[in-house]
Structures are given as structure tokens and as C-alpha cells.
Amino acid sequence: MPEATDVTDHGGGVWSIPVPIPDNPLGHTLVHLLDTDRGPVLIDTGWDDPTAWDALTAGLAACGTDVSAIHGILVTHHHPDHHGLSGQVREASGAWIAMHGADAHVVRRTREADPTLWLDYLAEKLAAAGAPEDHLAPLRAARAEGRTDLPGGRAALPDREIAPGRLLDLPGRRLRAIWTPGHTPGHVCLHLEEAHPREDAAARGHGRLFSGDHLLPGISPHIGLYEDPADAHRTDPLGDYLASLERVAALGPAEVLPAHQHAFTDAPARVRALLDHHQARLENLRALLAAPLTPWQLAERMEWNRPWPDIPYGSRNIAVSEAEAHLRRLVNLGRAEPVPGTDPVAYQAR
């Protein structure tokens, strides 16, 4: 449970509350509290866990309010460390929950689908990516056992939609939604179009940006394929993300309030660093594709924060999805191509 000193007062009716993420190196999600003329609003809520709930409620108390007073919840994206506690907050307060339509679709689809559909889909997807049999075996065993303990089942259904480009209905505030797909198909940043309460910061930019996971000060968010068993459309999440970064840089906010790590300034410089990072990574991956590789083989050779043998099982699935997203970007740019006749499909540089 956080002490009052853990809560950061950013001035102008904006606070951040660190809400822990169980067993995750990120440590916590920064849930932001925004005061409005109709009552306080949360931007994200944190992971659905008793310790996280205790941290959130203690943090709200340190801000001088209570969970029962929450008027609304704005969800930057559907991932459980952002959306997980929204249902519990709504039960305690009657607050509305708003999310971009693309991510609301993901939440509804996950709630309504037979969990075995996802086990089958994931097994088939990983097999097509070239995963070895020992990696597929646990998924097939879970399918045979009829397990239904998949994440996301308790996620609350949103009852409002965040419309990109429009001001949100928050009396006394000018908060505009910016659609920033890439990390998820419906990720949004929220631009507070108000003078920064610190004059020195206001002189360097325009308002403040609640950036979710889109723009972080020291890490690049995961960019993998958007998963939908019923949709055969070939998306380009990395292309979406890079274009979204350009839109955020053009806003020139005085300060960025992300959902992880810490607040920072000079968003355009951080955007340039991320664009350079992904450009270098695409070049490195293209060099690896001098010989044909499946997505799994490419993921094994990519640079991660630890050696491939040390990456946990679930994180390998995420890594393969990121490798596939980069492959798709290279193919769309005409810099790589699938090798005819390979099964599973291998890719090589062009």
C-alpha cells in the first residue's frame, strides 16, 4: 500500500498513483487522477489484484478523494495492467468506462469467445511461425484438459467510446483523444490542452500528454501482431506505431505523463530516438535474413533484454509476435519476402 509520498502531484488537478503489477519487471502502472467540475476521473486503473486495489485506494486517499467519488474511467488501452481494475472501480463508484472502439471490440470478443478457441488459435499461430513441438505441447495439453483460466476474462466491458480527435465530455477540462495504434489497435493518448501549471514548462510546449504505453521515457513498448482469430486482414502494427509517433511529436506537449517509469519533457526528441531505434532494428533483422528464417528462428536471433534460453514461456510468445510484426513491416516496405514452398513459411531479405 503506497504512502502519501508515493503519489505525485503534477499540479493543476493532476496526480499520478503507482499501482503495482504482480511479478512484472515494470514494477507498477502509473494511474493518473484528473480533477473535473463533475468529479475526479481516472486515466487507467491498474492490474486486477488485491495488492493493486489496496495501492489504488490508498493513493486516492492521499490525493484527498475516495474510490466512491470517481466519476469516470478513461482507458488508454485494453491490457490488464491498465484496464484490470476498471470493473471494481465501477462497482464501487458507478463510474462510466470509456475506451476506443477497436480495443472495446477486443474486450467484448475475449469475454464472449470460448477459451478453447484462443488455445487453438495460439497453437496454430505458433506452429505456423515455426515453434518447436516442445513449445506447443503445453497449449495442446491445456486444450485437452479444457482449461479456461485465460487472462482477460474479468475485464469490464466499457460503456462509452473514446472518439479520436474529439474533446472528451469532461466539464471544466479540455482533454482531446489522439488515436495512437501500434501497441494495441485502439490505443489512445489523451492531450490536456491547457496551460501547464509551471510556467517554465508551458514555455516549451503545448499542454500535457497522458501517453499510456505509446510514449515511454526509457523503453520501447511491445509491438506485436493484433490478434483476432476471425479476422484475416493483414495489419501492420509497427507501421501504425511509427506513424502514430509522428502524430504525437507534432503535438509538442510541454510534458508527457506516461503509464510507466516517470514523467518527462521534450516529446519530439523521444520520438526521434524511438524512430531511430526501430529503423536500426529493421536493418539488423534484414541482415539476419540473409539466409531464410521462420519467425520463430528470427525471434531466437533477435536482441532481447536477456538470452533466448532465459526468456520465460509466455514471453517467448510475445517475442515471436514482435518478430512477426517486424517481418510484416519489412515485407510491406519491399525489403523482405516469403520463400516460396517453405512450411512453416520462412522469410529472406530482398
C-alpha positions, 0 to 999 in steps of 0.5 A: 500500500503506497504512502502519501509520498508515493503519489505525485502531484503534477499540479493543476488537478493532476496526480499520478498513483503507482499501482503495482503489477504482480511479478512484472519487471515494470514494477507498477502502472502509473494511474493518473487522477484528473480533477473535473467540475463533475468529479475526479476521473481516472486515466487507467486503473491498474492490474486486477489484484488485491495488492493493486486495489489496496495501492489504488485506494490508498493513493486516492486517499492521499490525493484527498478523494475516495474510490466512491467519488470517481466519476469516470474511467478513461482507458488508454488501452485494453491490457490488464495492467491498465484496464484490470481494475476498471470493473471494481472501480465501477462497482464501487463508484458507478463510474462510466468506462470509456475506451476506443472502439477497436480495443472495446471490440477486443474486450467484448470478443475475449469475454464472449469467445470460448477459451478453447478457441484462443488455445487453438488459435495460439497453437496454430499461430505458433506452429505456423511461425515455426515453434518447436513441438516442445513449445506447443505441447503445453497449449495442446495439453491445456486444450485437452484438459479444457482449461479456461483460466485465460487472462482477460476474462474479468475485464469490464466491458466499457460503456462509452467510446473514446472518439479520436480527435474529439474533446472528451465530455469532461466539464471544466477540462479540455482533454482531446483523444489522439488515436495512437495504434501500434501497441494495441489497435485502439490505443489512445493518448489523451492531450490536456490542452491547457496551460501547464501549471509551471510556467517554465514548462508551458514555455516549451510546449503545448499542454500535457500528454497522458501517453499510456504505453505509446510514449515511454521515457526509457523503453520501447513498448511491445509491438506485436501482431493484433490478434483476432482469430476471425479476422484475416486482414493483414495489419501492420502494427509497427507501421501504425506505431511509427506513424502514430509517433509522428502524430504525437511529436507534432503535438509538442506537449510541454510534458508527457505523463506516461503509464510507466517509469516517470514523467518527462519533457521534450516529446519530439526528441523521444520520438526521434530516438524511438524512430531511430531505434526501430529503423536500426532494428529493421536493418539488423533483422534484414541482415539476419535474413540473409539466409531464410528464417521462420519467425520463430528462428528470427525471434531466437536471433533477435536482441532481447533484454536477456538470452533466448534460453532465459526468456520465460514461456509466455514471453517467448510468445510475445517475442515471436509476435514482435518478430512477426510484426517486424517481418510484416513491416519489412515485407510491406516496405519491399525489403523482405519476402516469403520463400516460396514452398517453405512450411512453416513459411520462412522469410529472406531479405530482398 
